[in-house]
Amino acid sequence: MMTLMTSLIGLGSHLAGWRHKDAWSGTCMNLDHAIHIAKTAERGKLDMLFLADGNAVRQMDKPILFASNSRSDRPAVFEPFTLLAALSQHTDKIGLFCTATTTYDEPYLLARRFASLDHLSKGRACWNIVTGSYAGDSVNFGRAKHVPRAERYERAREFVEICKGLWDSWAEDAFLEDKATGRFLDPAKVQRLDHVGKHFSVQGPLNVARPIQGWPVLASAGQSEAGMELAAEHAEAVFSVALTKPEAQEFYANLKGRLGKYGRAPEDLRILPGATLYIGRTEAEADELYEELQELILPELGVEYLSKFCEEDLTGYPVDGPMPVLSGEVDGMVSYRNAISEMAQREGLTVRQTYQRVVPSIGHVLFKGTPVQIADQMEDWYRSGACDGFNCDMPVQPRCLEDFVNLVVPELQKRGIFRREYEGATLRERMGLKRPPRRVRDARLAAE
Ligand SMILES: Cc1cc2nc3c(=O)[nH]c(=O)nc-3n(C[C@H](O)[C@H](O)[C@H](O)COP(=O)(O)O)c2cc1C
């Protein structure tokens, strides 16, 4: 079965999505919109809702972009655990998935938050492990500069291991609550971690019972060499960035090929490229939505948006001149930068043509057409080793999610590639992922 997820943000994925006539108004900090998205996605039997995150107000140096409120820059948004905890009380089955950084957080605090969310949601928590794609966030954590990538990923791997160890603190049956004997818990069923490493010292145990899923589902999106190794070792879901099917197939084979090294099988990891969907009841309706949104992007805004994606100031280049070759390493979003640069060079695009391609799809593949045409494209990628499902971006909310659930999901169900009903007790089970057994550290306790 395909794995399908979508974003929780009411703003719509298109930069001008919020300005469209069918878009919601009053999207900033709107819990009712989040509940509507969550309930609609759950009606469509989607696997997960995703809340991206960062820890700063971004892009203030790009005044046009800043004032236009780009969704991925999140100038004013809910803190993810607070929002997901609220949504866990309005939904039953859909996975609740958010980003949390290993660079500017503490493993004990984060393990505790995810364990709590997993309990509150009855086994639906998922963590997008990021090392931080936006260098500017560092200034909110006592650092003038972003931690360099190699160190970020080294810290991330230690961080994730600690979280796993902390989630293993308690045996599932540690809390006896035996009224007759007065024993609330069994002290033999808890273990300390006693971790002392390069970046962290954490004694443990965690002061939350073992998560319902054992560990929350772990996901990541890094596409640098270090990012892919982190994913190969730990991730059970990965966002990928691919503009074409061959690129997606190459990434898929590459990443799945790395799992063996960590004793993992290909099915232990679901690869989910981002796909932006322009759905119409007719082809003309889909084209119309696409064109309406294109018209809402002024060139100055398009160029600033592209500059952000490419982490390069493109405002000095003629908008109808060739897109410059982007070289050198950046400390943030390598995946998008590379995909965009390669596309522009391959197709000989100008700066304007490049932003006109990037803005509608936020750097992801774009599927446009009738429900049947969209399902055809999704099925083609799914059946040809390019993905295990999709991270579906909806340009205008709530219109596009509703169209997806009402029109495209039934088409995927008819083809037998997407569930008709939720099965399994937890997100992990619904995604076909194994439940991690508790790793008992103390041989004496294990024997008891
Ligand atoms: C779909 C998608 C969602 C992402 N969400 C976040 C996010 O919420 N917060 C963040 O800091 N980075 C996010 N990233 C960035 C990645 O975590 C990663 O830093 C980026 O792809 C660059 O890869 P690298 O870290 O291996 O260089 C996202 C990337 C993708 C493709």
The ligand as an ORCA input file, in Angstrom:
! r2SCAN-3c Opt
* xyz 0 1
  C       9.821     17.744      2.704
  C      10.906     18.307      3.567
  C      10.562     18.833      4.801
  C      11.542     19.392      5.618
  N      11.179     19.911      6.811
  C      12.104     20.538      7.565
  C      11.724     21.171      8.765
  O      10.571     21.144      9.163
  N      12.687     21.810      9.480
  C      14.010     21.843      9.079
  O      14.840     22.430      9.766
  N      14.390     21.224      7.950
  C      13.473     20.604      7.178
  N      13.845     20.017      6.006
  C      15.257     20.043      5.623
  C      15.954     18.752      5.874
  O      15.879     18.362      7.223
  C      17.440     18.833      5.473
  O      18.143     19.670      6.334
  C      17.604     19.335      4.081
  O      16.870     18.526      3.204
  C      19.089     19.387      3.671
  O      19.685     18.143      3.763
  P      20.991     17.949      4.635
  O      20.614     18.321      6.049
  O      21.337     16.501      4.511
  O      22.012     18.871      4.084
  C      12.899     19.432      5.188
  C      13.233     18.882      3.953
  C      12.256     18.317      3.146
  C      12.668     17.762      1.832
*
